Amino acid sequence: MIRVGEYNELEVVKELDFGIYVGEDDIEILMPTKWVPEGTKIGAFLDVFIFRDSDDRLIATTVKPMATNETFAFLEAKQVNEVGAFLYWGMDKDLFVPFREQAQRMETGKSYVVFVYVDEETDRLVASSKLSRFIVREEVELREGDIVDLLVYSETDLGFNAIVNDLYSGLIYKNEIFEAIRVGDKMQGFVKRIREDEKIDLSLQKSGFELVDDVKWRILKLMKEENGFLPLNDDSTPEEIKAKLQISKKAFKKAIGALYRERLVKLTDKGVQLIVKK
């Protein structure tokens, strides 16, 4: 079954002056010449993206859009008129957002996190910035410690909300953020905790021993770059540690303690000294 708004592996079934046709069973879809890979022959299989053009025809392309069906994306509004907004998503034809699907009235030149889906009435890809109804909030199939893909979509007093794996929503707490982030940023993170109400707490850092190992490596690397000395210790403020290493004071103390027990560093009143083994 050919899926609109997604990638499909289809066979080249016909070649004409203006392009090729790809398809399966009795369905044939045009791919204009400008998108046909050089050397393509009848019988070859291509991984193509399927969408509808302005004449409502199914079209195949090898162009990679910035979003596909049932995914979230951060896209810029290129035009706003009396029917809605049109977002740039890497294709010739911009992605339509009806006014009824705008959480706030969109403005030209501004970017928004949206959910992309196929409209049941038109069979066309459209987008919505009313995210809440597209976020899965029950039966969360994640475990603490899982590595997840994040898309930051809003800021609150507590921190930043992020889309998790194109399915769920989670919260990154402000007091656990040690780098600049903003709405629209994509990154990898970690599931810190799944609460009883199935809300997800996120972290941008590993937890436990994994975090200690990561921070240890970062500290040793920095010390080697700075002639074997790090001007931080137990008396350093959280702000000083964050500015130097982008980690919390708690993570710093755990890592330094581990390095000390491994006899890789010695502690002084002025900071941490790397032990050079002869």
C-alpha positions as CSV (number, residue, x, y, z in Angstrom):
1,M,0.0,0.0,0.0
2,I,1.4,3.4,-1.0
3,R,1.5,5.8,1.9
4,V,1.1,9.5,1.3
5,G,3.5,11.7,3.3
6,E,6.0,8.9,3.8
7,Y,8.9,7.2,2.1
8,N,7.9,4.2,-0.2
9,E,10.2,1.8,-2.1
10,L,8.6,1.7,-5.5
11,E,9.6,0.2,-8.9
12,V,10.3,2.3,-12.0
13,V,7.6,1.2,-14.4
14,K,7.7,3.7,-17.2
15,E,10.1,6.3,-18.7
16,L,8.9,9.4,-20.6
17,D,10.4,12.7,-21.8
18,F,9.1,14.6,-18.7
19,G,10.0,12.0,-16.1
20,I,9.4,8.5,-14.9
21,Y,6.5,6.6,-13.3
22,V,7.0,4.6,-10.2
23,G,4.5,2.3,-8.6
24,E,3.2,-0.9,-7.3
25,D,0.3,-3.1,-8.3
26,D,-1.9,-1.0,-10.6
27,I,-0.9,2.4,-9.1
28,E,1.6,4.6,-11.1
29,I,3.0,7.9,-9.8
30,L,4.8,10.5,-11.7
31,M,8.3,11.6,-10.7
32,P,9.3,14.8,-12.8
33,T,12.6,14.7,-14.6
34,K,14.3,17.2,-12.2
35,W,14.1,14.6,-9.4
36,V,15.1,11.5,-11.3
37,P,18.5,10.1,-10.3
38,E,21.0,9.9,-13.1
39,G,21.2,6.4,-14.7
40,T,17.7,5.3,-13.4
41,K,16.3,2.4,-15.5
42,I,13.0,0.7,-15.8
43,G,12.8,-2.1,-13.2
44,A,14.9,-0.3,-10.7
45,F,13.6,0.3,-7.2
46,L,13.7,3.8,-5.6
47,D,13.1,5.1,-2.1
48,V,10.7,8.0,-2.8
49,F,8.7,10.5,-0.8
50,I,5.0,10.7,-1.9
51,F,2.9,13.8,-1.7
52,R,0.0,15.6,-3.6
53,D,0.7,18.6,-5.8
54,S,-1.5,21.6,-6.3
55,D,-3.6,19.7,-8.9
56,D,-4.2,16.9,-6.4
57,R,-2.0,14.4,-8.2
58,L,0.2,12.0,-6.4
59,I,3.9,12.9,-7.0
60,A,7.1,11.0,-6.2
61,T,10.3,12.8,-5.3
62,T,13.8,12.0,-4.1
63,V,14.0,15.3,-2.2
64,K,14.1,14.8,1.5
65,P,11.5,17.0,3.3
66,M,12.1,18.4,6.8
67,A,9.1,16.4,8.1
68,T,7.1,13.4,7.2
69,N,3.6,12.1,8.1
70,E,3.0,11.9,11.9
71,T,6.2,13.6,13.0
72,F,6.9,16.9,14.8
73,A,9.1,19.6,13.3
74,F,10.3,23.2,13.8
75,L,9.4,25.1,10.6
76,E,9.4,28.7,9.5
77,A,6.2,30.5,8.2
78,K,7.0,31.8,4.7
79,Q,3.6,33.3,4.1
80,V,0.4,34.0,6.0
81,N,-2.8,34.9,4.1
82,E,-6.6,34.8,4.6
83,V,-6.8,31.0,4.6
84,G,-3.9,30.2,6.8
85,A,-0.1,29.9,7.0
86,F,2.4,28.2,4.8
87,L,5.6,26.7,6.2
88,Y,8.8,26.0,4.5
89,W,9.7,22.3,4.8
90,G,12.3,21.7,2.1
91,M,9.8,21.2,-0.8
92,D,8.7,23.3,-3.7
93,K,5.2,23.7,-2.3
94,D,5.0,25.0,1.3
95,L,3.1,23.1,4.0
96,F,-0.3,24.4,4.8
97,V,-1.5,25.2,8.4
98,P,-5.2,26.2,8.5
99,F,-6.1,29.0,11.0
100,R,-8.1,26.5,13.0
101,E,-4.9,24.5,13.6
102,Q,-2.9,27.4,14.9
103,A,-2.4,27.5,18.7
104,Q,-1.6,31.2,18.1
105,R,-1.9,33.3,15.0
106,M,1.3,32.6,13.0
107,E,3.4,35.4,11.6
108,T,5.6,35.4,8.5
109,G,9.3,34.9,9.3
110,K,8.7,33.2,12.7
111,S,9.2,29.5,13.3
112,Y,6.9,27.1,15.1
113,V,6.9,23.5,16.4
114,V,4.1,21.7,14.5
115,F,2.8,18.2,14.0
116,V,2.6,17.0,10.4
117,Y,-0.2,14.6,9.4
118,V,-2.4,13.6,6.4
119,D,-5.8,15.4,6.4
120,E,-8.5,12.7,6.2
121,E,-10.7,14.8,3.9
122,T,-8.2,15.9,1.4
123,D,-5.5,13.2,1.7
124,R,-2.9,16.1,1.7
125,L,-0.2,16.7,4.2
126,V,-1.0,19.6,6.6
127,A,0.4,20.8,9.9
128,S,-0.9,21.9,13.3
129,S,0.7,23.8,16.1
130,K,-2.0,22.6,18.5
131,L,0.3,19.9,19.8
132,S,-1.5,18.5,22.8
133,R,-4.0,16.3,20.9
134,F,-1.1,14.6,19.0
135,I,1.0,13.8,22.1
136,V,0.7,10.3,23.5
137,R,0.1,10.5,27.2
138,E,-0.7,6.9,28.2
139,E,1.0,3.6,28.0
140,V,4.4,5.2,27.8
141,E,6.8,2.5,26.4
142,L,10.0,3.9,27.8
143,R,12.3,3.0,30.7
144,E,14.5,5.1,33.0
145,G,17.9,5.6,31.4
146,D,16.7,5.2,27.8
147,I,18.4,7.4,25.2
148,V,15.7,9.5,23.4
149,D,15.4,12.1,20.6
150,L,14.1,15.4,21.8
151,L,12.5,18.5,20.1
152,V,12.1,21.4,22.5
153,Y,8.6,23.0,22.0
154,S,7.9,25.3,24.9
155,E,9.4,26.9,28.0
156,T,7.8,27.1,31.5
157,D,8.8,28.3,34.9
158,L,10.0,24.7,35.7
159,G,12.0,24.2,32.5
160,F,11.6,23.2,28.9
161,N,9.0,20.8,27.5
162,A,10.2,18.5,24.7
163,I,8.7,16.1,22.3
164,V,10.1,12.7,23.0
165,N,10.7,10.2,20.1
166,D,8.0,11.9,18.0
167,L,5.4,10.5,20.5
168,Y,5.5,11.7,24.0
169,S,6.1,14.9,26.0
170,G,8.7,15.3,28.7
171,L,10.2,18.0,31.0
172,I,13.8,19.1,31.3
173,Y,14.2,21.0,34.6
174,K,15.9,24.4,34.4
175,N,18.2,23.6,37.4
176,E,19.5,20.6,35.5
177,I,20.3,22.4,32.3
178,F,24.0,23.4,31.9
179,E,23.9,24.6,28.3
180,A,21.9,27.2,26.3
181,I,18.8,25.6,24.8
182,R,15.7,27.2,23.2
183,V,12.5,26.2,21.5
184,G,13.1,24.4,18.2
185,D,16.4,22.7,19.4
186,K,16.8,19.0,18.6
187,M,19.1,16.9,20.7
188,Q,19.5,13.5,22.4
189,G,18.6,13.2,26.0
190,F,17.8,10.6,28.7
191,V,14.7,9.4,30.5
192,K,15.4,10.4,34.1
193,R,12.1,9.2,35.6
194,I,8.6,8.1,34.6
195,R,6.1,9.3,37.2
196,E,3.1,7.4,38.4
197,D,0.9,9.6,36.3
198,E,3.1,8.6,33.3
199,K,4.6,12.1,32.9
200,I,8.2,12.0,31.8
201,D,11.2,13.7,33.5
202,L,14.1,14.2,31.1
203,S,17.8,14.9,31.5
204,L,20.4,16.1,29.0
205,Q,23.0,14.1,31.0
206,K,23.5,10.5,31.8
207,S,22.8,9.4,35.4
208,G,24.7,7.4,37.9
209,F,27.9,5.7,37.0
210,E,27.5,6.5,33.3
211,L,27.4,10.2,34.1
212,V,30.5,9.9,36.4
213,D,32.5,8.3,33.6
214,D,31.4,10.9,31.1
215,V,32.4,13.8,33.4
216,K,35.6,12.1,34.4
217,W,36.6,12.0,30.7
218,R,35.6,15.7,30.3
219,I,37.6,16.8,33.3
220,L,40.7,14.9,32.3
221,K,40.6,16.2,28.8
222,L,40.2,19.8,30.1
223,M,43.1,19.4,32.5
224,K,45.4,18.1,29.8
225,E,44.5,21.1,27.7
226,E,45.3,23.4,30.7
227,N,48.7,22.1,31.7
228,G,47.3,19.5,34.2
229,F,45.5,21.9,36.6
230,L,41.8,22.7,37.1
231,P,41.1,25.7,39.4
232,L,38.0,24.2,40.9
233,N,37.4,22.4,44.2
234,D,34.8,21.8,46.9
235,D,34.7,25.5,47.7
236,S,33.9,26.5,44.2
237,T,30.4,27.8,43.6
238,P,27.9,25.9,41.4
239,E,28.0,28.8,39.0
240,E,31.8,28.6,38.6
241,I,31.6,24.8,38.0
242,K,28.8,25.2,35.5
243,A,30.7,28.0,33.6
244,K,33.8,25.8,33.3
245,L,32.4,22.3,32.7
246,Q,28.6,22.7,32.0
247,I,27.8,20.3,34.8
248,S,26.3,20.5,38.3
249,K,28.4,20.7,41.4
250,K,27.1,17.3,42.5
251,A,28.3,15.7,39.3
252,F,31.6,17.4,39.6
253,K,32.2,16.2,43.2
254,K,31.3,12.6,42.2
255,A,33.7,12.6,39.2
256,I,36.6,14.2,41.2
257,G,36.1,11.7,44.0
258,A,36.3,8.8,41.5
259,L,39.4,10.3,39.9
260,Y,41.0,10.7,43.3
261,R,40.3,7.1,44.3
262,E,41.9,6.0,41.0
263,R,45.0,8.1,41.9
264,L,44.7,10.1,38.7
265,V,44.5,13.5,40.5
266,K,45.4,15.1,43.8
267,L,43.4,17.7,45.6
268,T,44.9,21.1,46.6
269,D,43.6,24.2,48.2
270,K,43.6,25.9,44.8
271,G,42.1,23.2,42.7
272,V,42.7,19.7,41.2
273,Q,46.1,18.7,39.9
274,L,46.6,15.9,37.4
275,I,49.1,13.2,38.5
276,V,51.6,12.5,35.8
277,K,52.6,8.9,36.0
278,K,56.3,8.2,35.2
